[in-house]
Amino acid sequence: MAGLEPDLLPAAQEPDRQLLPAIVEPHLHATVESDRALLERILSNFIANAIRFTEAGCILVGARRRGKMLDIEVWDTGCGIPADQLELIFEEFHQVGAQPTQRQRGLGLGLNIAYRVAELLGHRLGVRSKVGKGSVFSVSVPLGNVWQSDIGEPEISERVGGEFLGINVLVIEDNELLRQTICLLLERWGVLVFEASDGVRAVALVEDGLVPDLVLADYRLPHELSGMDVLARLRTLVRPDLPGIIATADTEPELIARIRQDGVPVLIKPISPARLRSAMHHLLYEQRRDPITDERR
């Protein structure tokens, strides 16, 4: 939990909030079977959501054993969630009906990210809430044994064991069939995929809080915006070196050369999964400066 504090405490300590510091239950010591980074991602989204909807009171992070499972819970004294919306809050873009303050408005991505990561890990999420009293979000994780492992030799799938597990990729493509195809491919690799049909929608997603690790954009997009235009805008919102890949059916040498001059990899449609994977690995892990194109083997 200590690793989450630098990102979460500033929001909790805003001057107009009356929040007690987050408390972690100190008396329970347990080992769990999970992926540390991805479990932290789930908890980070739970806590960020609690901070967002809690103006006063406290936020408590704790854990309790339930048989062979450990329930890790995030309690808040926020506005609460109506009973008829509890089954919907993990859906992408769902927003709780009444959101009185500007910072409580959003596209509803945080809980959906937690849900999708939990699905990858096979962990069960839970929620209970009372309007005007607060909410409790939980993730149930198998208890482990630090001294003994009985995992044998499991068959590790691309989704669970792949190098892109948990990576946020924003796909920008106006052709729905192509967009769905590439999204399905990325999801098989364990990627957390967010999609937009045009640059305007992509920018709106990021402005509302989505932080992509990589952008895959079609070159020719609606609203007279190119994929390069959108990538440039996203880099001003996220970070100047945000990795991006441009996909295009246009094989005009001048166009490809112009994109390459900006240091952005180009993939020619239909996109080869092997070349996409190579480009993603290159951008995310190798940190080289030379661009990748569809022509490289």
C-alpha positions in Angstrom: 0.0 0.0 0.0 2.9 2.4 0.7 3.6 2.5 -3.1 0.1 4.0 -3.7 0.4 6.9 -1.3 2.5 9.3 -3.5 -0.2 9.2 -6.3 -3.3 9.2 -4.0 -2.5 11.4 -1.0 -2.4 14.8 -2.9 -6.0 14.4 -4.0 -7.1 13.4 -0.5 -5.3 16.4 1.0 -6.9 19.1 -1.2 -7.7 22.2 1.0 -11.5 22.0 0.5 -11.7 18.4 1.7 -12.2 17.3 5.3 -10.8 13.9 5.1 -8.9 11.8 7.6 -5.8 10.1 6.2 -6.3 6.7 4.7 -5.7 3.9 7.2 -4.4 0.5 6.5 -5.2 -2.3 8.9 -1.9 -3.0 10.7 -2.7 -6.2 12.6 -3.3 -8.6 9.8 -0.4 -10.3 8.1 -1.3 -12.5 5.1 0.2 -13.8 1.9 -1.9 -13.9 -1.2 -1.7 -15.4 -4.7 -1.9 -12.6 -7.2 0.1 -10.2 -9.4 1.3 -7.4 -7.2 1.3 -4.7 -9.8 -2.2 -5.6 -11.1 -3.7 -6.0 -7.6 -2.3 -2.5 -6.8 -4.0 -1.2 -9.9 -7.3 -2.5 -8.7 -6.8 -1.0 -5.2 -5.6 2.3 -6.6 -8.7 2.7 -8.7 -10.9 1.8 -5.6 -9.1 4.4 -3.5 -9.1 7.1 -6.2 -12.9 6.5 -6.6 -13.4 6.8 -2.9 -11.5 10.1 -2.7 -13.4 11.4 -5.6 -16.8 10.9 -4.0 -15.9 11.7 -0.4 -15.9 15.3 0.6 -15.7 14.7 4.4 -15.1 11.9 6.8 -12.6 9.1 6.2 -11.4 6.4 3.9 -10.4 3.1 5.4 -8.4 0.4 3.7 -8.5 -3.0 5.4 -8.6 -6.7 5.0 -10.3 -9.7 6.5 -9.9 -13.5 6.0 -12.9 -15.4 4.7 -12.1 -19.1 4.6 -9.3 -19.5 2.0 -9.8 -16.0 0.7 -8.6 -12.6 1.8 -11.1 -9.7 1.2 -9.3 -6.4 0.7 -11.8 -3.6 1.3 -11.9 0.2 0.7 -14.5 1.9 2.9 -15.6 5.5 2.4 -18.1 8.0 3.9 -19.0 9.4 0.5 -22.4 10.1 -1.2 -23.2 6.4 -1.7 -24.7 4.6 -4.7 -28.4 3.9 -5.3 -29.3 0.2 -5.1 -30.5 0.2 -8.7 -27.1 1.3 -10.0 -24.9 -1.2 -8.0 -24.9 -3.7 -10.9 -24.0 -1.0 -13.4 -21.1 0.8 -11.8 -18.4 -1.5 -13.2 -19.6 -0.9 -16.8 -17.5 1.3 -19.0 -18.5 5.0 -19.0 -21.2 4.5 -16.3 -21.8 7.5 -14.0 -23.7 7.6 -10.8 -26.8 9.7 -11.3 -26.3 12.7 -9.0 -22.8 14.1 -9.2 -23.0 17.6 -7.7 -19.4 18.7 -8.0 -17.2 19.1 -11.1 -14.5 16.7 -9.9 -17.2 14.0 -9.4 -18.2 14.1 -13.0 -16.4 11.9 -15.4 -16.6 9.1 -17.9 -16.6 6.3 -15.3 -13.4 4.5 -16.4 -11.7 3.8 -13.0 -14.1 1.1 -11.8 -14.3 -0.5 -15.2 -10.5 -0.7 -15.3 -10.6 -2.4 -11.9 -13.2 -4.9 -13.1 -11.2 -5.8 -16.3 -8.0 -6.3 -14.3 -9.9 -8.5 -11.8 -11.2 -10.6 -14.7 -7.7 -11.1 -15.9 -6.6 -12.2 -12.5 -9.7 -14.3 -11.7 -10.5 -12.2 -8.6 -14.0 -11.4 -7.5 -15.1 -7.8 -6.9 -17.8 -6.7 -4.5 -19.6 -3.6 -3.6 -22.2 -2.5 -1.1 -23.4 1.0 -0.4 -26.0 3.2 1.3 -27.0 6.6 -0.2 -25.8 9.3 2.1 -23.7 7.0 4.2 -20.9 5.7 2.0 -19.7 2.6 0.1 -17.4 -0.4 0.5 -15.5 -1.9 -2.5 -13.7 -5.1 -2.2 -11.6 -7.6 -4.1 -11.4 -11.2 -3.0 -7.9 -12.8 -3.4 -6.8 -16.4 -2.7 -4.6 -16.8 0.4 -1.2 -18.2 -0.3 1.7 -19.8 1.6 5.0 -17.9 1.5 6.8 -21.1 2.5 5.1 -23.6 0.1 4.0 -23.4 -3.5 1.8 -25.9 -5.2 1.4 -24.2 -8.5 3.2 -27.0 -10.4 3.8 -26.2 -14.1 0.7 -24.3 -15.1 -0.1 -23.6 -18.7 0.4 -19.8 -19.0 -1.9 -18.2 -21.6 -1.1 -15.0 -23.5 -3.7 -13.2 -21.5 -2.3 -14.1 -18.1 1.4 -14.5 -18.8 2.0 -12.1 -21.6 4.3 -9.1 -21.6 1.5 -6.7 -22.3 -0.7 -7.8 -19.3 -2.4 -4.7 -17.8 -1.1 -2.2 -20.4 -3.5 0.6 -21.3 -3.8 1.0 -25.0 -6.0 3.6 -26.7 -7.2 2.5 -30.1 -8.4 5.2 -32.4 -10.1 3.9 -35.6 -13.3 5.1 -37.3 -14.0 1.8 -39.1 -16.0 -0.2 -36.5 -15.1 -3.6 -37.9 -11.4 -2.9 -38.0 -11.5 -1.3 -34.6 -13.3 -4.3 -33.0 -10.9 -6.7 -34.7 -7.8 -5.0 -33.3 -9.4 -4.6 -29.9 -10.1 -8.3 -29.7 -6.5 -9.1 -30.7 -5.1 -6.8 -28.0 -7.4 -8.2 -25.4 -6.1 -11.7 -26.1 -2.7 -10.3 -25.2 -3.9 -9.1 -21.8 -4.1 -5.5 -22.9 -6.6 -3.2 -21.3 -8.1 -1.7 -24.4 -9.9 1.7 -24.7 -11.4 2.6 -28.0 -12.5 5.8 -29.8 -14.0 6.2 -33.2 -12.4 9.6 -33.8 -9.8 12.0 -32.4 -12.3 14.2 -30.6 -13.5 11.2 -28.5 -10.0 10.1 -27.8 -9.0 13.5 -26.5 -12.1 13.6 -24.4 -11.2 10.2 -22.8 -7.7 11.4 -21.8 -9.0 14.8 -20.6 -11.3 12.9 -18.3 -8.6 10.9 -16.7 -7.6 8.0 -18.9 -3.8 7.6 -19.0 -2.8 5.4 -21.9 0.5 3.6 -22.0 0.4 3.5 -25.8 -1.8 4.9 -28.6 -2.6 3.0 -31.8 -4.3 5.4 -34.3 -5.5 5.3 -37.8 -3.9 8.0 -39.9 -7.0 9.3 -41.6 -9.7 10.1 -39.1 -12.9 12.2 -39.1 -13.2 15.9 -38.4 -10.2 16.7 -40.6 -7.8 15.3 -38.0 -5.0 12.9 -38.8 -3.7 10.3 -36.4 -0.6 12.3 -36.0 -2.6 15.4 -35.1 -4.4 13.4 -32.4 -1.2 11.8 -31.1 0.4 15.3 -30.8 -2.6 16.5 -28.8 -2.5 13.5 -26.5 1.2 14.0 -25.9 0.5 17.5 -24.5 -2.1 16.0 -22.2 -0.2 12.9 -21.0 3.5 13.2 -21.6 5.7 14.3 -24.5 7.1 10.8 -25.1 3.8 9.0 -25.0 4.4 6.0 -27.4 2.3 6.0 -30.5 1.8 3.8 -33.6 0.1 4.9 -36.8 -1.8 2.5 -38.9 -2.7 3.3 -42.5 -3.8 1.7 -45.8 -2.0 4.5 -47.7 1.3 3.2 -49.0 2.4 6.5 -50.4 6.2 6.8 -49.7 6.1 10.5 -49.0 3.4 10.0 -46.3 5.2 7.1 -44.6 8.5 9.0 -44.7 6.9 12.1 -43.2 5.5 10.1 -40.3 8.8 8.3 -39.8 10.6 11.6 -39.6 8.6 12.3 -36.5 9.8 9.1 -34.9 6.5 7.3 -35.0 6.2 3.7 -36.2 4.0 3.0 -39.2 2.0 -0.2 -39.8 0.3 -0.9 -43.1 -3.2 -2.2 -43.1 -4.2 -5.0 -42.7 -2.1 -4.9 -39.6 0.1 -8.0 -39.0 -0.2 -9.2 -35.4 3.5 -10.1 -35.4 4.5 -6.6 -36.5 2.2 -4.9 -34.1 3.5 -7.0 -31.3 7.1 -6.2 -32.3 6.3 -2.5 -32.5 4.6 -2.5 -29.1 7.5 -4.3 -27.5 10.0 -1.9 -29.0 8.2 1.2 -27.8 7.3 0.0 -24.4 10.4 -1.9 -23.3 13.4 -1.2 -25.6 13.4 2.6 -25.5 15.3 2.8 -28.8 15.1 6.0 -30.9 15.0 4.4 -34.4 11.4 4.2 -35.8 9.8 0.9 -36.7 7.9 0.5 -40.0 5.9 -2.2 -41.6 8.9 -2.9 -43.8 11.1 -4.0 -40.9 11.4 -7.7 -40.2 
